[in-house]
Amino acid sequence: MDYIKAKELLEHGHPEDCTDFFKENNYPLEYGYALVLSGDLENAYKVFSSIDSHRADWMLKLIPIMQKSFSLYPTYFQIRNFLEIDLSMLFKTNQIEYINNILLASEMFQSVNNESFKCIGRALLKNGFPNEAKVFFDKSMENYYRDVELHYLFVEYYLYINDIENAKKSVENCLKLNPDYYPAKRMKEILQPK
């Protein structure tokens, strides 16, 4: 096995097939992630504690959140860069307890980065939880109605549940906010062909 194959296995939710490779070949960040995705938070925390990187620092804050005992808040940029990706990775390994604990901390994430609800909702939608995603989209909409990307996430939500009429309305809402928003312009062509 080489690094590319091992990383692919990790990203597709198969940590059991690549953990030893990362450990034996001195890839501590990937090894730590493999441990997290395998459910071994204690050893993962030890591994991340030995690494000097923004991603490792993020995990040193996220692991306690996954255990419902945190005191350090992640930064704005850590949330922006890693929250959605890591939620999706946890979904791939069916780490539902950890996901639920992260969701319980959603207000904290939102207090640091005002796009957190949107990111959480997108991760939920992309991983097959449309009703839960809509809850977070609605929360985000309460504070940031003029966010065209958020309106487009409603388009994706309505398409996911096969509600074409509300998808069309959401496309129009996007275009009212930004007539040049390409994803909405393209979706309008798809949903309302001439």
Secondary structure, 3 states (H helix, E strand, C coil): CCHHHHHHHHHCCCHHHCHHHHHHCCCHHHHHHHHHHHCCHHHHHHHHHCCCCHHHHHHHHHHHHHCCCCCCCCCHHHHHHHHHHHHHHHHHCCCHHHHHHHHHCHHHHHHHCCCHHHHHHHHHHHCCCHHHHHHHHHHHHHHCCCCHHHHHHHHHHHHHCCCHHHHHHHHHHHHHHCCCCHHHHHHHHHHCCC
